[in-house]
Each structure stands twice: as C-alpha cells, then as structure tokens.
Amino acid sequence: MSFVSEHEHEEGAGWLTGAESVGMLMALLDAGALDRRRYTIVNRLRRLHDSEDFASLPEDLRERIQELIDD
C-alpha cells in the first residue's frame, strides 16, 4: 500500500506505506511531535480512510484513524 500525493509521487517520495508506517504516524501525532503538520496529516488520513487500502489495515488502527478524522 502506498499513499502519496500526486506531487510526492512525481518526486518519487513514499509518504505512507503499510500499517506499520501508519501506526508510527499515529504514535507521533499522539505524542504531539507533529503538531505543526497535523492538518496535512489528518487530510491524508481522510484520503486513506476513503481508499480501498483502508480495509487492509488492522481494526485498531482503522478505529484510531476514524477517531482522528472525526475530531
């Protein structure tokens, strides 16, 4: 699974890849380490939520993503 914007895809940079990366991102958000980028991250998580890849994530991660995008 790869989740990147068109701009990032053109640059060849992977932004989110797999459940482990999404989990790490969630941990960093929870720790407050990414407060300045929170809006961008939550928007990308919304796109992930709306994608076919969302169903392949573990249930606890899907629930946490849902909580974040509902805020």
Residue pairs with C-beta under 8 A, 6 or more apart in sequence:
1 16
1 17
1 18
1 19
1 53
1 56
2 14
2 16
2 17
3 15
3 16
3 17
3 44
3 47
3 48
3 51
3 53
4 13
4 14
4 15
4 16
5 15
5 44
8 14
8 15
15 44
16 22
16 25
16 44
16 48
19 56
19 57
19 58
19 61
22 45
22 48
22 57
22 61
22 65
23 61
25 34
25 41
25 45
26 61
26 64
26 65
26 68
28 34
29 38
29 41
29 68
34 41
42 68
42 69
42 71
45 65
45 68
45 69
46 69
48 54
48 65
49 65
49 66
49 69
54 62
54 65
55 62
57 65
